[in-house]
Amino acid sequence: MDSFSPITQWYRTKTGAAFIAILSAILFFGVIFLSFLAYYLWQIKYGDAQKLAEQFSQKFTVLPGSVEAERAQYPIETMKQIIRPQSPTLGRMDAPVTVIEFIDFECPYCQESYGIVKGVKETYAPVLRVVFKHFPIESIHPNAMQSAFGSACAGEQGKFWQYYDLLFQTKQLDPASLRAHAEKLNLNMSAFTACLDSERYRSAVEQDLIDGVNLGVRGTPTYFVNGMKVEGVVPRDVWDRVILDEINKKK
């Protein structure tokens, strides 16, 4: 058989050489494309979480008279100072990620954010510590302060987070409902009523408000993730990126 058979030496033809050149170019640019795609996906998952979080502050109840606050990364020691003995917490003290949330129970955006953040808390429970801070904007939410007192009184009997869930799940914040929630949780009603009527936790709630203002909180919901301020209703995928970013910083 001729050694230059078109079957065995096709690549030596002009057509074959052109095909190989085109295939090589496709492979070359394919590798470049995949490299950029991999980098892009990495940025989505582990990139600049703060810039992502800053995009989602439009769903946000603003404190009357507040001004646009500079977004800042507060040091861990500063954040520790506002975690007070009365602050309800979830998770381990040594968790790598601490989320401090400033919440108004009557804020519609806190209500919208509730389900998203609840899912985040459940997913990242092993690595997350959550600290609750009251921030009732009483001038526009008439039931917010009493709801804060009710949750604090429930916390006195070890049921803060269950009461917190009921406030958001039922959306019922009138005085009769505050007592009904306590009954549903089988709290000692005489103790709860005495606590609520006396406004025992007013100074604690007002201290949370002062702490928030000192940190530049201008409305609700506002979260601090290891000191990084996150405002408004933040989508779940952005929460994932923010928390993964913080976890990666600890490695």
Accessible surface in RSA format (square Angstrom, percent):
REM  Atomic radii and reference values for relative SASA: ProtOr
REM  Chains: A
REM  Algorithm: Lee & Richards
REM  Probe-radius: 1.40
REM  Slices: 20
REM RES _ NUM      All-atoms   Total-Side   Main-Chain    Non-polar    All polar
REM                ABS   REL    ABS   REL    ABS   REL    ABS   REL    ABS   REL
RES MET A   1   213.38 110.5 125.45  83.0  87.94 209.4 121.12 103.0  92.26 122.2
RES ASP A   2   103.43  72.5  81.81  81.4  21.63  51.1  40.82  96.1  62.61  62.4
RES SER A   3    83.10  70.2  62.85  83.9  20.25  46.6  57.79 123.1  25.30  35.4
RES PHE A   4   136.12  68.1 120.17  74.4  15.95  41.5 120.17  72.9  15.95  45.7
RES SER A   5    11.48   9.7  10.13  13.5   1.35   3.1   5.80  12.4   5.68   8.0
RES PRO A   6   106.96  78.0  94.65  86.3  12.32  44.8  99.21  81.9   7.75  48.2
RES ILE A   7   146.44  83.3 129.55  96.5  16.89  40.7 135.25  97.4  11.19  30.4
RES THR A   8    75.39  53.6  58.24  59.0  17.15  40.9  61.38  82.4  14.01  21.2
RES GLN A   9    38.45  21.5  37.02  27.1   1.43   3.4   6.02  12.8  32.43  24.6
RES TRP A  10   116.19  46.6 115.78  56.0   0.41   1.0  91.09  48.6  25.09  40.7
RES TYR A  11    93.04  43.4  85.84  48.8   7.20  18.7  60.38  45.4  32.66  40.3
RES ARG A  12   154.98  65.1 119.08  60.7  35.90  85.5  44.59  60.9 110.39  66.9
RES THR A  13    64.32  45.7  57.00  57.8   7.31  17.4  59.67  80.1   4.65   7.0
RES LYS A  14   191.73  93.5 178.50 109.5  13.23  31.5 125.86 113.3  65.87  70.2
RES THR A  15   111.07  79.0 104.53 106.0   6.54  15.6  73.59  98.8  37.48  56.7
RES GLY A  16     3.21   4.0   0.00   N/A   3.21   4.0   2.83   7.8   0.38   0.9
RES ALA A  17    52.88  48.6  45.44  70.1   7.44  16.9  48.37  68.1   4.51  11.9
RES ALA A  18    51.17  47.0  42.89  66.2   8.28  18.8  50.62  71.3   0.55   1.5
RES PHE A  19   113.54  56.8 110.74  68.6   2.81   7.3 113.01  68.5   0.54   1.5
RES ILE A  20    75.48  43.0  75.40  56.2   0.08   0.2  75.40  54.3   0.08   0.2
RES ALA A  21    62.10  57.1  49.05  75.7  13.05  29.7  56.78  80.0   5.31  14.1
RES ILE A  22   105.25  59.9 102.46  76.3   2.79   6.7 105.24  75.8   0.01   0.0
RES LEU A  23    79.90  44.5  78.85  56.4   1.05   2.6  79.69  56.0   0.21   0.6
RES SER A  24    59.72  50.5  53.42  71.3   6.30  14.5  34.30  73.0  25.42  35.6
RES ALA A  25    43.44  39.9  37.17  57.4   6.27  14.3  43.01  60.6   0.43   1.1
RES ILE A  26   108.79  61.9 102.03  76.0   6.76  16.3 106.74  76.9   2.05   5.6
RES LEU A  27   111.68  62.2 108.92  77.9   2.76   6.9 110.94  77.9   0.74   2.0
RES PHE A  28   122.18  61.1 115.82  71.7   6.36  16.5 121.73  73.8   0.44   1.3
RES PHE A  29   129.15  64.6 125.48  77.7   3.67   9.5 125.83  76.3   3.31   9.5
RES GLY A  30    27.66  34.1   0.00   N/A  27.66  34.1  27.02  74.2   0.64   1.4
RES VAL A  31    96.49  63.5  94.66  85.7   1.83   4.4  95.39  82.9   1.09   3.0
RES ILE A  32    64.82  36.9  62.59  46.6   2.22   5.4  64.82  46.7   0.00   0.0
RES PHE A  33   126.74  63.4 122.87  76.1   3.87  10.1 126.64  76.8   0.10   0.3
RES LEU A  34   110.11  61.3 106.56  76.2   3.56   8.9 106.84  75.0   3.28   8.8
RES SER A  35    65.85  55.6  52.00  69.4  13.85  31.9  38.10  81.1  27.75  38.9
RES PHE A  36   140.84  70.5 137.39  85.1   3.44   9.0 138.52  84.0   2.32   6.6
RES LEU A  37    71.01  39.5  66.56  47.6   4.45  11.2  70.50  49.5   0.51   1.4
RES ALA A  38    61.23  56.3  51.10  78.9  10.13  23.0  56.41  79.4   4.82  12.8
RES TYR A  39   134.44  62.8 128.78  73.3   5.66  14.7  99.72  74.9  34.72  42.8
RES TYR A  40   127.77  59.7 126.47  72.0   1.30   3.4  88.20  66.3  39.57  48.8
RES LEU A  41    95.94  53.4  92.24  66.0   3.70   9.3  92.51  65.0   3.43   9.2
RES TRP A  42   131.88  52.9 126.10  61.0   5.78  13.6 110.57  59.0  21.30  34.6
RES GLN A  43    59.04  33.0  55.15  40.3   3.89   9.3  22.78  48.5  36.26  27.5
RES ILE A  44    56.95  32.4  53.47  39.8   3.48   8.4  56.91  41.0   0.04   0.1
RES LYS A  45   100.07  48.8  98.12  60.2   1.95   4.6  49.18  44.3  50.89  54.2
RES TYR A  46    62.39  29.1  55.15  31.4   7.24  18.8  28.34  21.3  34.05  42.0
RES GLY A  47     7.94   9.8   0.00   N/A   7.94   9.8   5.67  15.6   2.27   5.1
RES ASP A  48    72.79  51.0  56.37  56.1  16.42  38.8  35.86  84.4  36.93  36.8
RES ALA A  49     1.46   1.3   0.59   0.9   0.87   2.0   0.67   0.9   0.79   2.1
RES GLN A  50    48.86  27.3  47.40  34.6   1.47   3.5  13.12  27.9  35.74  27.1
RES LYS A  51   137.31  67.0 133.80  82.1   3.51   8.4  78.74  70.9  58.57  62.4
RES LEU A  52    33.75  18.8  33.75  24.1   0.00   0.0  33.75  23.7   0.00   0.0
RES ALA A  53     1.25   1.1   0.34   0.5   0.91   2.1   0.34   0.5   0.91   2.4
RES GLU A  54    59.73  34.3  46.32  35.0  13.41  31.9   9.85  19.0  49.88  40.7
RES GLN A  55   110.28  61.7  85.95  62.8  24.33  57.9  38.97  83.0  71.31  54.1
RES PHE A  56    48.55  24.3  47.95  29.7   0.60   1.6  48.36  29.3   0.19   0.6
RES SER A  57    25.37  21.4  18.34  24.5   7.03  16.2   0.34   0.7  25.03  35.1
RES GLN A  58   133.12  74.4  98.07  71.7  35.05  83.5  64.33 136.9  68.78  52.2
RES LYS A  59    87.68  42.8  87.12  53.5   0.56   1.3  48.31  43.5  39.37  41.9
RES PHE A  60    15.87   7.9   3.65   2.3  12.22  31.8   3.65   2.2  12.22  35.0
RES THR A  61    12.95   9.2   9.05   9.2   3.90   9.3  11.04  14.8   1.91   2.9
RES VAL A  62    68.18  44.9  56.32  51.0  11.86  28.6  56.32  48.9  11.86  32.2
RES LEU A  63    46.19  25.7  46.19  33.0   0.00   0.0  46.19  32.4   0.00   0.0
RES PRO A  64    74.26  54.1  46.15  42.1  28.11 102.2  57.33  47.3  16.93 105.2
RES GLY A  65    81.46 100.5   0.00   N/A  81.46 100.5  42.60 116.9  38.86  87.0
RES SER A  66    35.80  30.3   6.26   8.4  29.54  68.0  13.99  29.8  21.81  30.6
RES VAL A  67   117.55  77.4 108.69  98.4   8.87  21.4 114.63  99.6   2.93   7.9
RES GLU A  68   119.59  68.7  91.95  69.6  27.65  65.8  62.05 120.0  57.54  47.0
RES ALA A  69    23.52  21.6  13.48  20.8  10.04  22.8  19.10  26.9   4.42  11.7
RES GLU A  70   150.80  86.6 128.00  96.8  22.79  54.3  53.69 103.8  97.11  79.3
RES ARG A  71    60.33  25.3  40.65  20.7  19.68  46.9  19.42  26.5  40.92  24.8
RES ALA A  72    32.29  29.7  26.80  41.4   5.49  12.5  32.19  45.3   0.10   0.3
RES GLN A  73    91.58  51.2  65.69  48.0  25.89  61.6  50.45 107.4  41.13  31.2
RES TYR A  74    44.74  20.9  43.14  24.5   1.61   4.2  28.97  21.8  15.78  19.4
RES PRO A  75    84.08  61.3  71.78  65.4  12.30  44.7  83.88  69.3   0.20   1.2
RES ILE A  76    76.92  43.8  73.75  54.9   3.18   7.7  73.75  53.1   3.18   8.6
RES GLU A  77   111.22  63.9 110.79  83.8   0.43   1.0  59.24 114.6  51.99  42.4
RES THR A  78    42.35  30.1  41.80  42.4   0.55   1.3  22.95  30.8  19.40  29.3
RES MET A  79     8.49   4.4   8.49   5.6   0.00   0.0   8.49   7.2   0.00   0.0
RES LYS A  80   114.04  55.6 104.41  64.1   9.63  22.9  60.87  54.8  53.16  56.6
RES GLN A  81   130.99  73.2 112.31  82.1  18.68  44.5  44.12  93.9  86.87  65.9
RES ILE A  82    13.09   7.4  13.09   9.7   0.00   0.0  13.09   9.4   0.00   0.0
RES ILE A  83    36.52  20.8  17.44  13.0  19.08  46.0  17.44  12.6  19.08  51.8
RES ARG A  84    71.65  30.1  65.45  33.4   6.20  14.8   7.64  10.4  64.01  38.8
RES PRO A  85   143.20 104.4  99.43  90.6  43.77 159.1 113.89  94.0  29.31 182.2
RES GLN A  86    76.09  42.5  49.59  36.2  26.50  63.1  38.04  81.0  38.05  28.9
RES SER A  87    10.82   9.1   0.15   0.2  10.67  24.6   1.50   3.2   9.31  13.0
RES PRO A  88    26.42  19.3  15.45  14.1  10.98  39.9  26.42  21.8   0.00   0.0
RES THR A  89    54.28  38.6  35.01  35.5  19.27  45.9   4.70   6.3  49.58  74.9
RES LEU A  90    69.76  38.9  66.50  47.6   3.26   8.2  69.73  49.0   0.03   0.1
RES GLY A  91    52.29  64.5   0.00   N/A  52.29  64.5  20.61  56.6  31.68  70.9
RES ARG A  92   118.07  49.6 109.03  55.6   9.04  21.5  74.18 101.4  43.89  26.6
RES MET A  93   153.51  79.5 132.14  87.5  21.37  50.9 116.16  98.8  37.35  49.5
RES ASP A  94   106.35  74.5  81.50  81.1  24.84  58.7  47.51 111.8  58.83  58.7
RES ALA A  95    12.32  11.3   0.41   0.6  11.91  27.1   0.41   0.6  11.91  31.6
RES PRO A  96    36.52  26.6  26.83  24.5   9.69  35.2  34.37  28.4   2.15  13.4
RES VAL A  97     0.00   0.0   0.00   0.0   0.00   0.0   0.00   0.0   0.00   0.0
RES THR A  98    27.30  19.4  26.55  26.9   0.75   1.8  12.98  17.4  14.32  21.6
RES VAL A  99     4.58   3.0   4.58   4.1   0.00   0.0   4.58   4.0   0.00   0.0
RES ILE A 100     1.71   1.0   1.71   1.3   0.00   0.0   1.71   1.2   0.00   0.0
RES GLU A 101     0.83   0.5   0.83   0.6   0.00   0.0   0.00   0.0   0.83   0.7
RES PHE A 102     0.00   0.0   0.00   0.0   0.00   0.0   0.00   0.0   0.00   0.0
RES ILE A 103     6.28   3.6   4.61   3.4   1.66   4.0   4.61   3.3   1.66   4.5
RES ASP A 104     0.19   0.1   0.00   0.0   0.19   0.5   0.19   0.5   0.00   0.0
RES PHE A 105     7.99   4.0   1.65   1.0   6.33  16.5   1.65   1.0   6.33  18.1
RES GLU A 106    46.27  26.6  33.55  25.4  12.73  30.3  16.20  31.3  30.07  24.6
RES CYS A 107     0.55   0.4   0.00   0.0   0.55   1.3   0.00   0.0   0.55   0.6
RES PRO A 108    76.39  55.7  65.08  59.3  11.31  41.1  71.10  58.7   5.30  32.9
RES TYR A 109    70.73  33.0  70.73  40.2   0.00   0.0  25.07  18.8  45.66  56.3
RES CYS A 110     1.92   1.5   0.00   0.0   1.92   4.5   0.05   0.1   1.87   2.0
RES GLN A 111    45.03  25.2  39.28  28.7   5.75  13.7  22.22  47.3  22.81  17.3
RES GLU A 112    76.32  43.8  58.39  44.2  17.93  42.7  37.86  73.2  38.45  31.4
RES SER A 113     0.05   0.0   0.05   0.1   0.00   0.0   0.05   0.1   0.00   0.0
RES TYR A 114    21.72  10.1  16.72   9.5   5.00  13.0  21.30  16.0   0.42   0.5
RES GLY A 115    45.92  56.6   0.00   N/A  45.92  56.6  32.24  88.5  13.68  30.6
RES ILE A 116    48.02  27.3  39.56  29.5   8.45  20.4  46.74  33.7   1.28   3.5
RES VAL A 117     6.25   4.1   6.25   5.7   0.00   0.0   6.25   5.4   0.00   0.0
RES LYS A 118    65.55  32.0  64.80  39.8   0.75   1.8  40.92  36.8  24.63  26.2
RES GLY A 119    19.36  23.9   0.00   N/A  19.36  23.9  18.49  50.7   0.87   2.0
RES VAL A 120     2.92   1.9   2.92   2.6   0.00   0.0   2.92   2.5   0.00   0.0
RES LYS A 121    24.95  12.2  20.36  12.5   4.59  10.9  18.26  16.4   6.69   7.1
RES GLU A 122   112.95  64.8  91.49  69.2  21.45  51.1  46.40  89.7  66.55  54.3
RES THR A 123    77.02  54.8  49.61  50.3  27.42  65.3  42.75  57.4  34.27  51.8
RES TYR A 124    27.22  12.7  26.14  14.9   1.07   2.8  17.59  13.2   9.63  11.9
RES ALA A 125    55.01  50.6  43.68  67.4  11.33  25.8  47.44  66.8   7.57  20.1
RES PRO A 126    91.18  66.5  79.25  72.2  11.93  43.4  89.96  74.3   1.22   7.6
RES VAL A 127    41.24  27.1  41.24  37.3   0.00   0.0  41.24  35.8   0.00   0.0
RES LEU A 128     5.66   3.2   2.73   2.0   2.93   7.4   2.73   1.9   2.93   7.9
RES ARG A 129    26.25  11.0  26.25  13.4   0.00   0.0   0.03   0.0  26.22  15.9
RES VAL A 130     3.82   2.5   3.82   3.5   0.00   0.0   3.82   3.3   0.00   0.0
RES VAL A 131     0.00   0.0   0.00   0.0   0.00   0.0   0.00   0.0   0.00   0.0
RES PHE A 132     0.00   0.0   0.00   0.0   0.00   0.0   0.00   0.0   0.00   0.0
RES LYS A 133     0.00   0.0   0.00   0.0   0.00   0.0   0.00   0.0   0.00   0.0
RES HIS A 134    10.45   5.7  10.45   7.3   0.00   0.0   6.41   6.6   4.03   4.7
RES PHE A 135     0.24   0.1   0.24   0.2   0.00   0.0   0.24   0.1   0.00   0.0
RES PRO A 136     6.51   4.7   1.82   1.7   4.70  17.1   1.82   1.5   4.70  29.2
RES ILE A 137     2.35   1.3   0.74   0.6   1.61   3.9   2.35   1.7   0.00   0.0
RES GLU A 138    85.07  48.8  73.89  55.9  11.18  26.6  26.10  50.5  58.97  48.1
RES SER A 139    92.05  77.8  46.41  61.9  45.64 105.1  55.87 119.0  36.18  50.7
RES ILE A 140    81.79  46.5  58.71  43.7  23.08  55.6  64.83  46.7  16.96  46.0
RES HIS A 141    18.46  10.1  18.46  12.8   0.00   0.0  10.08  10.4   8.39   9.8
RES PRO A 142   101.08  73.7  81.26  74.1  19.82  72.0  84.49  69.8  16.59 103.1
RES ASN A 143    48.94  33.7  48.63  47.0   0.31   0.8   0.33   0.8  48.61  47.0
RES ALA A 144     0.43   0.4   0.00   0.0   0.43   1.0   0.00   0.0   0.43   1.1
RES MET A 145     9.41   4.9   9.41   6.2   0.00   0.0   9.41   8.0   0.00   0.0
RES GLN A 146    58.39  32.7  58.38  42.7   0.01   0.0  31.07  66.1  27.33  20.7
RES SER A 147     0.00   0.0   0.00   0.0   0.00   0.0   0.00   0.0   0.00   0.0
RES ALA A 148     1.14   1.0   1.14   1.8   0.00   0.0   1.14   1.6   0.00   0.0
RES PHE A 149     0.87   0.4   0.87   0.5   0.00   0.0   0.87   0.5   0.00   0.0
RES GLY A 150     0.00   0.0   0.00   N/A   0.00   0.0   0.00   0.0   0.00   0.0
RES SER A 151     0.00   0.0   0.00   0.0   0.00   0.0   0.00   0.0   0.00   0.0
RES ALA A 152    16.10  14.8   7.87  12.1   8.23  18.7  13.26  18.7   2.83   7.5
RES CYS A 153     0.84   0.6   0.54   0.6   0.30   0.7   0.00   0.0   0.84   0.9
RES ALA A 154     0.00   0.0   0.00   0.0   0.00   0.0   0.00   0.0   0.00   0.0
RES GLY A 155    29.48  36.4   0.00   N/A  29.48  36.4  11.84  32.5  17.64  39.5
RES GLU A 156    76.29  43.8  39.61  30.0  36.68  87.3  34.24  66.2  42.04  34.3
RES GLN A 157    55.87  31.2  27.77  20.3  28.10  66.9  29.17  62.1  26.70  20.2
RES GLY A 158    60.86  75.1   0.00   N/A  60.86  75.1  37.01 101.6  23.85  53.4
RES LYS A 159    61.31  29.9  61.31  37.6   0.00   0.0  35.79  32.2  25.52  27.2
RES PHE A 160    11.14   5.6   8.51   5.3   2.63   6.8   8.51   5.2   2.63   7.5
RES TRP A 161    39.44  15.8  38.93  18.8   0.50   1.2  37.50  20.0   1.93   3.1
RES GLN A 162    79.48  44.4  76.06  55.6   3.42   8.1  36.43  77.5  43.05  32.6
RES TYR A 163     0.00   0.0   0.00   0.0   0.00   0.0   0.00   0.0   0.00   0.0
RES TYR A 164     9.56   4.5   9.56   5.4   0.00   0.0   4.26   3.2   5.30   6.5
RES ASP A 165    31.60  22.1  31.60  31.5   0.00   0.0   5.99  14.1  25.61  25.5
RES LEU A 166    15.68   8.7  15.68  11.2   0.00   0.0  15.68  11.0   0.00   0.0
RES LEU A 167     1.16   0.6   0.00   0.0   1.16   2.9   0.11   0.1   1.05   2.8
RES PHE A 168     1.80   0.9   1.77   1.1   0.03   0.1   1.77   1.1   0.03   0.1
RES GLN A 169   101.81  56.9  70.65  51.6  31.17  74.2  32.46  69.1  69.36  52.6
RES THR A 170    46.06  32.8  25.80  26.2  20.26  48.3  32.50  43.6  13.56  20.5
RES LYS A 171   140.58  68.6 114.84  70.5  25.74  61.3  62.21  56.0  78.37  83.5
RES GLN A 172    95.67  53.5  92.51  67.6   3.16   7.5  20.52  43.7  75.14  57.0
RES LEU A 173    17.15   9.5  12.22   8.7   4.93  12.4  12.22   8.6   4.93  13.3
RES ASP A 174    59.29  41.5  58.18  57.9   1.11   2.6  32.54  76.6  26.75  26.7
RES PRO A 175    82.04  59.8  81.64  74.4   0.40   1.5  82.04  67.7   0.00   0.0
RES ALA A 176    73.19  67.3  59.72  92.2  13.46  30.6  66.92  94.2   6.27  16.6
RES SER A 177    13.53  11.4  11.66  15.6   1.87   4.3   1.83   3.9  11.70  16.4
RES LEU A 178     1.26   0.7   1.26   0.9   0.00   0.0   1.26   0.9   0.00   0.0
RES ARG A 179    67.42  28.3  67.42  34.4   0.00   0.0  36.39  49.7  31.03  18.8
RES ALA A 180    50.21  46.2  43.75  67.5   6.46  14.7  45.37  63.9   4.84  12.8
RES HIS A 181     7.43   4.1   7.15   5.0   0.27   0.7   2.65   2.7   4.78   5.6
RES ALA A 182     0.00   0.0   0.00   0.0   0.00   0.0   0.00   0.0   0.00   0.0
RES GLU A 183   104.45  60.0  91.78  69.4  12.67  30.2  25.48  49.3  78.96  64.5
RES LYS A 184   144.37  70.4 116.65  71.6  27.72  66.0  84.90  76.4  59.48  63.4
RES LEU A 185    26.71  14.9  22.63  16.2   4.09  10.3  25.75  18.1   0.97   2.6
RES ASN A 186   135.56  93.5 105.35 101.8  30.21  72.7  30.83  74.2 104.73 101.2
RES LEU A 187    13.96   7.8   3.18   2.3  10.78  27.1   4.27   3.0   9.69  26.1
RES ASN A 188    85.77  59.1  72.09  69.7  13.68  32.9  27.07  65.1  58.70  56.7
RES MET A 189    51.55  26.7  46.14  30.5   5.41  12.9  46.35  39.4   5.20   6.9
RES SER A 190    87.13  73.6  69.44  92.7  17.69  40.8  57.85 123.2  29.29  41.0
RES ALA A 191    40.29  37.0  31.03  47.9   9.26  21.1  39.74  56.0   0.55   1.4
RES PHE A 192     0.48   0.2   0.00   0.0   0.48   1.2   0.48   0.3   0.00   0.0
RES THR A 193    40.27  28.6  40.27  40.8   0.00   0.0  32.42  43.5   7.84  11.9
RES ALA A 194    53.32  49.0  41.84  64.6  11.48  26.1  50.35  70.9   2.97   7.9
RES CYS A 195     0.26   0.2   0.13   0.1   0.14   0.3   0.13   0.3   0.14   0.1
RES LEU A 196     4.64   2.6   3.21   2.3   1.43   3.6   3.21   2.3   1.43   3.8
RES ASP A 197    92.96  65.1  61.29  61.0  31.67  74.9  34.05  80.1  58.90  58.7
RES SER A 198    71.09  60.1  37.45  50.0  33.64  77.5  48.25 102.7  22.84  32.0
RES GLU A 199    57.71  33.1  50.80  38.4   6.91  16.5  12.53  24.2  45.18  36.9
RES ARG A 200   122.04  51.2  95.18  48.5  26.87  64.0  48.42  66.2  73.63  44.6
RES TYR A 201    47.67  22.3  46.68  26.6   0.99   2.6  30.39  22.8  17.28  21.3
RES ARG A 202    79.46  33.4  79.46  40.5   0.00   0.0  39.43  53.9  40.03  24.3
RES SER A 203    85.04  71.9  75.14 100.3   9.90  22.8  49.60 105.6  35.45  49.7
RES ALA A 204    17.85  16.4  14.06  21.7   3.79   8.6  17.66  24.9   0.19   0.5
RES VAL A 205     0.47   0.3   0.47   0.4   0.00   0.0   0.47   0.4   0.00   0.0
RES GLU A 206    68.60  39.4  68.22  51.6   0.38   0.9  20.49  39.6  48.11  39.3
RES GLN A 207    54.03  30.2  52.98  38.7   1.05   2.5  10.01  21.3  44.03  33.4
RES ASP A 208     4.83   3.4   4.83   4.8   0.00   0.0   0.00   0.0   4.83   4.8
RES LEU A 209    36.28  20.2  36.18  25.9   0.11   0.3  36.28  25.5   0.00   0.0
RES ILE A 210    92.38  52.6  89.80  66.9   2.58   6.2  92.34  66.5   0.04   0.1
RES ASP A 211     4.91   3.4   4.09   4.1   0.82   1.9   0.70   1.7   4.21   4.2
RES GLY A 212     0.00   0.0   0.00   N/A   0.00   0.0   0.00   0.0   0.00   0.0
RES VAL A 213    85.05  56.0  73.72  66.7  11.33  27.3  74.20  64.5  10.84  29.4
RES ASN A 214   113.37  78.2  79.76  77.1  33.61  80.9  27.74  66.8  85.63  82.8
RES LEU A 215     7.29   4.1   7.20   5.2   0.09   0.2   7.29   5.1   0.00   0.0
RES GLY A 216    21.82  26.9   0.00   N/A  21.82  26.9  20.46  56.1   1.37   3.1
RES VAL A 217     6.01   4.0   0.00   0.0   6.01  14.5   0.00   0.0   6.01  16.3
RES ARG A 218    31.08  13.1  30.75  15.7   0.34   0.8   3.57   4.9  27.51  16.7
RES GLY A 219     0.00   0.0   0.00   N/A   0.00   0.0   0.00   0.0   0.00   0.0
RES THR A 220     0.00   0.0   0.00   0.0   0.00   0.0   0.00   0.0   0.00   0.0
RES PRO A 221     0.00   0.0   0.00   0.0   0.00   0.0   0.00   0.0   0.00   0.0
RES THR A 222     0.00   0.0   0.00   0.0   0.00   0.0   0.00   0.0   0.00   0.0
RES TYR A 223     3.04   1.4   3.04   1.7   0.00   0.0   0.11   0.1   2.93   3.6
RES PHE A 224     0.87   0.4   0.15   0.1   0.72   1.9   0.15   0.1   0.72   2.1
RES VAL A 225     0.00   0.0   0.00   0.0   0.00   0.0   0.00   0.0   0.00   0.0
RES ASN A 226    12.77   8.8   7.68   7.4   5.09  12.3   5.99  14.4   6.78   6.6
RES GLY A 227     1.29   1.6   0.00   N/A   1.29   1.6   0.00   0.0   1.29   2.9
RES MET A 228     3.54   1.8   3.54   2.3   0.00   0.0   0.15   0.1   3.39   4.5
RES LYS A 229     2.96   1.4   1.58   1.0   1.38   3.3   1.06   1.0   1.90   2.0
RES VAL A 230     0.97   0.6   0.48   0.4   0.50   1.2   0.97   0.8   0.00   0.0
RES GLU A 231     3.16   1.8   2.52   1.9   0.64   1.5   0.08   0.2   3.08   2.5
RES GLY A 232     0.00   0.0   0.00   N/A   0.00   0.0   0.00   0.0   0.00   0.0
RES VAL A 233    14.44   9.5   7.51   6.8   6.93  16.7   7.51   6.5   6.93  18.8
RES VAL A 234     0.31   0.2   0.29   0.3   0.02   0.1   0.29   0.3   0.02   0.1
RES PRO A 235    43.36  31.6  38.73  35.3   4.62  16.8  43.28  35.7   0.08   0.5
RES ARG A 236    82.83  34.8  78.44  40.0   4.39  10.5  45.95  62.8  36.87  22.3
RES ASP A 237    69.77  48.9  65.41  65.1   4.36  10.3  37.18  87.5  32.59  32.5
RES VAL A 238     1.99   1.3   1.99   1.8   0.00   0.0   1.99   1.7   0.00   0.0
RES TRP A 239     2.33   0.9   2.33   1.1   0.00   0.0   2.33   1.2   0.00   0.0
RES ASP A 240    35.78  25.1  35.78  35.6   0.00   0.0  11.61  27.3  24.17  24.1
RES ARG A 241    45.33  19.0  44.97  22.9   0.36   0.8   6.10   8.3  39.23  23.8
RES VAL A 242     0.83   0.5   0.74   0.7   0.09   0.2   0.74   0.6   0.09   0.2
RES ILE A 243     0.00   0.0   0.00   0.0   0.00   0.0   0.00   0.0   0.00   0.0
RES LEU A 244    41.52  23.1  41.40  29.6   0.12   0.3  41.40  29.1   0.12   0.3
RES ASP A 245    21.78  15.3  21.52  21.4   0.26   0.6   0.07   0.2  21.71  21.7
RES GLU A 246     6.26   3.6   6.26   4.7   0.00   0.0   0.00   0.0   6.26   5.1
RES ILE A 247    34.66  19.7  34.38  25.6   0.28   0.7  34.38  24.8   0.28   0.8
RES ASN A 248    47.81  33.0  35.77  34.6  12.04  29.0  22.86  55.0  24.95  24.1
RES LYS A 249   125.70  61.3  90.11  55.3  35.60  84.8  73.25  65.9  52.45  55.9
RES LYS A 250   116.92  57.0  82.33  50.5  34.60  82.4  44.78  40.3  72.14  76.8
RES LYS A 251   189.75  92.6 122.72  75.3  67.03 159.6 110.95  99.9  78.81  83.9
END  Absolute sums over single chains surface
CHAIN  1 A    13193.2      10914.5       2278.7       8547.3       4646.0
END  Absolute sums over all chains
TOTAL         13193.2      10914.5       2278.7       8547.3       4646.0
